[in-house]
């Protein structure tokens, strides 16, 4: 019984390590997008275009599908959250991260 859990835990750790080795392109693109504040600007534009609808909601929700171990997601989420906070510092923000069951989410939390 414990060997099954150990095997599952080992897969999760390997998945994260393998992902980081193979995600150089994603890391490069994400880093460039953050550096140029692309997602920040897009979020500000979205907020501006949907201001009436967003004003009626007490929560701003972000979904990150396929976040793996979170290493590429955190920089992007930081920019989006910063843009939301500038518009409304009191608005609640919910972030939903998901991926394969074997993904190691320990870096996200």
N, C-alpha and C positions, 0 to 999 in steps of 0.2 A: 504494500500500500504506500509506504513512504517513498519507494523507488519511483512510483508513478508521479508523485508530486515533485520529486527531485528532477525527474526527466522533464516535466512541464516547466519548472522554474528555469532549467538550463536552456530550454528552447527560447524562452522569453528573453533571457540575457543574450543569447546568440543572435536572436532576431534584432535586438537593438544594436549590437556591435556590427553585425553584417549590414544593417540599414545605413549606419553612419559611414561605413566604408564605401557603400555603393550610392550614396546620396550626394555626392560632390556637386553634381549639376544643380540639384534642388537647393543645396546650401548656397551656391554661387548666385543663383537667381534670387533667392530670398534675401540674401545679404545686399544685393544691388537694389532690390525693391525697397528695403528698409533704408538704405543709405540715401536713396533719392526720394524717400517719403511717398512712394507711389500709393501704397495701401492707406496711409494716413490721408492723403488727398482724396482718394476715392471714397473713403468713409465720410469725410467732410462733405463731399458732393452728395453722397447718398442721404446724409442727414438733412442737408439743405433741401433736396428734392422731395423728401418725405416728412418734412417737419410737422405738418398738421397731424399725420397719422402717428408719428413718434411721440408727439406731445400728449396723446391720449393714453399712452402706455407707460407704466411705471418701471418696465423692465426692457432692457436692450439685450437681445439674445444673439449669440454667435455660435455657429455650428462648425466644427472642424472635423471633416470626414477623412479618415486615413491619416491620422496624425502620427502614426508609428510610436516613437518614444517621446515625441514632443520637441525634439531638438530643432526642427525647422519651424515649428508652430509658434514657439514662445515669442520670437522677435516680431512676427506678424501680429500676433494677438496684442502685444504691447502697443503697437502703432494704432490698431483699431480702438483699443480701450482708451488711449490718450486722446484720440479725436472725439470719442463719445464724452469723456470727462470734461473736455474743454467746452462742449455745448451744454452739458448738464452734470455738474459735479455730484449731484444727489441721486441721479438715476442708478437703479440697480442694474448690474450686468451679470448675465448668466452665460457661461461658456460650456459648451458640450463638445467633448473630444471623444472620438471613437476610432477604432481600428480593429484588426483581427484580435481574437481572444488571446493570442500569444504575445501581443505587444506589451512591452514593459513601460507602464505609465509613470514610473517612479520619478522621472525628471519633470513631468508636468506638475506634480503635486509636491 
